[in-house]
C-alpha cells in the first residue's frame, strides 16, 4: 500500500502557512534496517530480545521483522524459541476455547460473539492511548489493512465513535471517522462530535441526515431531530454552516417547507447556546437592512421578556406599506415570548398597546411572502385581520383568571372559533398547561370532566401537528400523584385524562399513545384498573383491519391476564377474545 495515497489528511497545524507546508520535505518514516547499519550487532540483539520477552509477542505483527533483524545480527535460534514460548500466554486462543465451550453447552453463538466483542470494546476504551494510536501511521506508513477491515463491521465502527467522543484530538481517530464517512456510513455518525471538526465529513453527515428527515416524514423528524440538532449546535462554525445551507434550501419549492421547519427546530434547540444563535438567525433573515428592528428583537430575546417600547418599534415597521421580511419575526424564541405574554393565565397587557402585540403575532403567523431573485414579488395579508381578531378574543378569555369551569361555557362557542387558528391553538395549549398544572386547580373543580381538558379535545380535532404537544401535557397530568386529592378522586381524574388520550388515538395519533400505555404496563407503576379502562375504551372504538405495528404494540397489553382477565367470558364472545382471535388469524407475530 502506497503511503502517498494517505498523505492528504488535512491535519496541518493551524499556524503553518499552506504554501510553506507544500515546499517542506515530507517527514520520512524511520526505517529500522537503515538505523541498524549504525548499530552494533549486540545492540540490535538486545533490542530484539527485549521485544521477544514481552507477553504474547509471537502474536504481534512485527515479530517477523524483528526475527529477521535478530538473525541477521548473528542471534541464536535457541534463545528466541525459549523467550517466545515462555512468554506465550495464548490470551486470544484461550478466549476462542472458552467461546467454543459456551457454544457446546448450548449458548447461542451470536450471544457468545456479542459477549466477547462487548468485553473487548470495554477493555479498548479503558486502555486506549491516543499517542500510541497516532504512532500507528508513522509505523505503518499508511492506513493499516486491519483498520480498513474493522470499519466494515458495525460493532467496531461504534467503538470508534465512542473513542472519538472521548479523544477528539486524536489524529488516528479523526482519520478513521473520515474513512468511515468515505466508506458510506456517514448516516451513523450524526452524533459524533469528531464529525464536526472535518468539513468534508460534516457535510456528508449533514446531507445524509437531511435526506433521511425529508424522506421519513414526521416520524423521522421526531426520531432523529434531537441528535441532528446536537450535531448542528456543536459549535458556532457548525451552526452557521448548517443554518446557512438550510436557509438556502428552504427557498426551493420542493421540500422547502420541511427544510424551513428543520431550520427553526434547530434554531429553537440552540437558543440556550447564547446570543450568537439569535444573531446568526437575524443575519440570515436580512436583519442588516433594518438595524432598529434588529436591535429591538435582540433586546427582548436577550431579556426573555417583551416590552412596549420595542414592540412599538416593530409595530411601526410591520404596519408600514413596505414592511421588513416576515421571517425576521418568526424566530422561535420571540414567538414563545408572545405566547407566554398573551396567554398566561391572568396576563396583563397595557390596553392601549395590546393591539400591537396581537398584530405582530398575527403577522408572523399568517402573512405569506413570495420572493423572486432576492426581491419580494408578493405580500399576502388576507388572513392578517381575522387572525389578529382571534388572538385578541382568545387573549381576553385566557387572561381573565376569574373565569373557571362552567363560567367559561357561555363563551365556549366563540372560543372554539378562535382555536381553529393554529397560533391561537398553541396559545390555548400553553394556557391550559399553566392552568391545570396549578396544584389547587383540581381541588376547585367539581365537574366530572374539567372544561380546560375539553378544550384540549377541540385543539386535537383541529390541529394534527399539535398532537404530540397535547400528549406530552397529558402524560405529565397522568403521572402526577395528586397527593392533595382523595384516592377515588385521583382514579376518576386519571380515567378522564386517559379518555383524552383515547380521543387523541381516535384522531389518528395511534402509535405514540399505545406506546406510552405499553410503557406504563412494562414499568408496573400504573394501577391495572386504569389500563383496563383504556383497553375497554379502545376496543369499543376500533375495528379491523389493523396495522401490524398497532397489533405488535397492543397485543401484549390485551393478552395480559391481569389487565383483561375480567373482561373475558368462557364463550369467548367478548371484545377482548374477538381481537385476539382476529390477530392470531391474520398476524403471525402475536406473542
Buried (B, 14 or more C-beta within 10 A) or exposed (E): EEEEEBEEEEEEEEEEEEEEEEEEEEEEEEEBEEEBEEBEBEEBBEBBBEBBEEEBBBBEEEBEBBBEBBBEBEBEEEBBEEBBEEBBEEEEEEEEEEBEEBBEEEEEEEEBEEBBBEEBBEEBEEEBEBEEBBEBBEEBBBBBEEBEEBBEEEEBBEBBBBBBEEBBEBBBBBBBBBBBBEEEBBBBBBBBBBBBBBEEBBBBBBEBBBEBBBEEEBEBBEEBBEEBBBBBBBBBEBBBBBBBBBBEBBEEEEBEEBBBBBBBBBBBBBBEBEEEBBBBBBBBBBBEEBEEBBEBBBBBBEEEEBEBEBBEBBBBBBEEEEBBBBBBBBBBBBBBBBBBBBBBBEBEBEEEBBBBBBBBBBBBBBBEBEEEEEEEEEBEBEBBEEBBBBBBBBBEBBBBEEBBBEEBEEBBEEBBEBBBBBBBBBBBBBBBBBBBEEEEBBEEBEEEBBBBBBBBBBBBBBBEEBBEBBBBBBBEBBEBEBEEBEEEEBBEBBBBBBBBBBBBBBBEBBBBBBEBBBEBBEEEEBEBEBBBBBBBBBBEEBEEEBEEEBBBBBBBBBBBEEBBEEBBEEEEEBBBBEBBEBBEEEBEEBE
